[in-house]
């Protein structure tokens, strides 16, 4: 019992983040969630296209959720040593889940660094500043899956929905 009291209360959060993010991505993929977007409907005879699209969905949404959750950890002010330990646990689980996940998460971070300020300015001008974070993350998923930034109203709605899934579902993940 003494050993358990020395475990960081956020240890289990760090250890389970990737699995939880992946479970949510899979749940959305297997539910009717994607049916809400016309462009996600592929030719029924295109089995390979279906498999690739759904595999991409799970991969990129999982990464987006973990990226945003890791960003939230940095904002929690848990102390640099503790943050480093928790981040190392998440990185280890990420690597176990998929060997390319860390590199792809870095790409997500680079996209975020390049685009968030511009999206924030745009959203502020539209009176929707709080939407910049979910849109930025969702736009990265759209670009990663479709090969381009959101261009149509449907793709913009898709980006906002994905971003909201990642940001709202995990905004308090690191709360003790």
LUMTI-754254 format. One record per residue (C-alpha): residue number from 1; residue in three letters; z, y, x. Coordinates in steps of 0.02 Angstrom, whole numbers, plus 50000, padded with zeros to 5 digits. Layout:
N
nr,rest,zz,yy,xx
NUM,ala,Z,Y,X
...
//
This chain:
176
nr,rest,zz,yy,xx
1,unk,50000,50000,50000
2,unk,50038,50119,50145
3,unk,49858,50105,50206
4,unk,49787,50157,50037
5,unk,49889,50317,50038
6,unk,49802,50370,50200
7,unk,49627,50352,50126
8,unk,49545,50517,50084
9,unk,49534,50533,49894
10,unk,49351,50585,49916
11,unk,49311,50430,50021
12,unk,49260,50330,49867
13,unk,49156,50475,49803
14,unk,49062,50481,49969
15,unk,49043,50292,49974
16,unk,48976,50281,49796
17,unk,48867,50437,49786
18,unk,48702,50355,49834
19,unk,48732,50206,49720
20,unk,48776,50319,49574
21,unk,48626,50433,49604
22,unk,48513,50281,49613
23,unk,48588,50207,49454
24,unk,48554,50368,49360
25,unk,48374,50375,49424
26,unk,48347,50194,49372
27,unk,48428,50222,49203
28,unk,48314,50371,49168
29,unk,48163,50273,49228
30,unk,48203,50125,49115
31,unk,48249,50228,48963
32,unk,48130,50335,48861
33,unk,48166,50486,48971
34,unk,47995,50488,49056
35,unk,47908,50467,48887
36,unk,47954,50648,48851
37,unk,47819,50705,48973
38,unk,47637,50670,48931
39,unk,47575,50671,49111
40,unk,47691,50525,49152
41,unk,47593,50413,49034
42,unk,47477,50310,49141
43,unk,47335,50197,49088
44,unk,47416,50037,49023
45,unk,47297,49933,49129
46,unk,47351,50022,49289
47,unk,47496,49909,49337
48,unk,47495,49968,49519
49,unk,47495,50151,49463
50,unk,47643,50118,49347
51,unk,47740,50029,49484
52,unk,47707,50166,49612
53,unk,47750,50307,49492
54,unk,47912,50225,49439
55,unk,47960,50180,49617
56,unk,47925,50360,49670
57,unk,48029,50424,49524
58,unk,48180,50319,49576
59,unk,48161,50365,49760
60,unk,48138,50553,49742
61,unk,48264,50579,49602
62,unk,48396,50481,49698
63,unk,48364,50589,49851
64,unk,48368,50750,49750
65,unk,48536,50704,49674
66,unk,48612,50657,49841
67,unk,48543,50815,49921
68,unk,48617,50928,49788
69,unk,48782,50835,49789
70,unk,48792,50853,49978
71,unk,48759,51039,49958
72,unk,48902,51047,49834
73,unk,49014,50962,49963
74,unk,48977,51100,50088
75,unk,49030,51228,49957
76,unk,49196,51140,49921
77,unk,49277,51205,50081
78,unk,49361,51040,50119
79,unk,49371,51079,50305
80,unk,49240,51044,50436
81,unk,49315,50880,50501
82,unk,49337,50810,50328
83,unk,49164,50867,50275
84,unk,49090,50786,50430
85,unk,49178,50621,50392
86,unk,49123,50621,50211
87,unk,48944,50669,50257
88,unk,48938,50526,50383
89,unk,48989,50404,50247
90,unk,48854,50470,50130
91,unk,48725,50460,50271
92,unk,48774,50280,50309
93,unk,48755,50231,50126
94,unk,48590,50327,50115
95,unk,48523,50231,50266
96,unk,48578,50066,50189
97,unk,48491,50110,50027
98,unk,48326,50160,50107
99,unk,48281,50180,50291
100,unk,48177,50336,50256
101,unk,48300,50422,50139
102,unk,48382,50534,50270
103,unk,48215,50598,50335
104,unk,48153,50629,50158
105,unk,48316,50718,50115
106,unk,48285,50832,50265
107,unk,48113,50871,50192
108,unk,48199,50913,50027
109,unk,48317,51028,50122
110,unk,48174,51113,50212
111,unk,48083,51140,50046
112,unk,48244,51209,49973
113,unk,48269,51328,50120
114,unk,48089,51391,50106
115,unk,48081,51414,49918
116,unk,48253,51444,49842
117,unk,48259,51629,49880
118,unk,48089,51659,49801
119,unk,48131,51556,49647
120,unk,48298,51644,49634
121,unk,48212,51814,49636
122,unk,48088,51756,49505
123,unk,48224,51684,49393
124,unk,48329,51841,49412
125,unk,48179,51946,49355
126,unk,48164,51831,49204
127,unk,48350,51846,49167
128,unk,48378,51663,49210
129,unk,48453,51669,49384
130,unk,48560,51515,49354
131,unk,48401,51412,49333
132,unk,48344,51439,49513
133,unk,48444,51293,49585
134,unk,48387,51160,49462
135,unk,48208,51224,49466
136,unk,48200,51221,49656
137,unk,48261,51041,49664
138,unk,48149,50987,49521
139,unk,47998,51073,49597
140,unk,48026,50973,49756
141,unk,48026,50811,49656
142,unk,47866,50863,49565
143,unk,47781,50909,49729
144,unk,47836,50746,49809
145,unk,47778,50639,49663
146,unk,47620,50732,49610
147,unk,47567,50810,49774
148,unk,47577,50988,49711
149,unk,47702,51114,49643
150,unk,47720,51123,49455
151,unk,47561,51199,49382
152,unk,47568,51167,49197
153,unk,47701,51208,49068
154,unk,47734,51021,49055
155,unk,47761,51004,49243
156,unk,47876,51157,49245
157,unk,47979,51080,49104
158,unk,47982,50917,49202
159,unk,48045,51010,49357
160,unk,48183,51098,49259
161,unk,48235,50935,49176
162,unk,48245,50839,49340
163,unk,48338,50983,49422
164,unk,48462,50994,49279
165,unk,48492,50807,49293
166,unk,48533,50825,49478
167,unk,48633,50987,49471
168,unk,48731,50973,49310
169,unk,48768,50789,49322
170,unk,48845,50805,49495
171,unk,48913,50983,49505
172,unk,49093,50921,49507
173,unk,49066,50759,49603
174,unk,49179,50816,49745
175,unk,49319,50884,49637
176,unk,49486,50805,49675
//
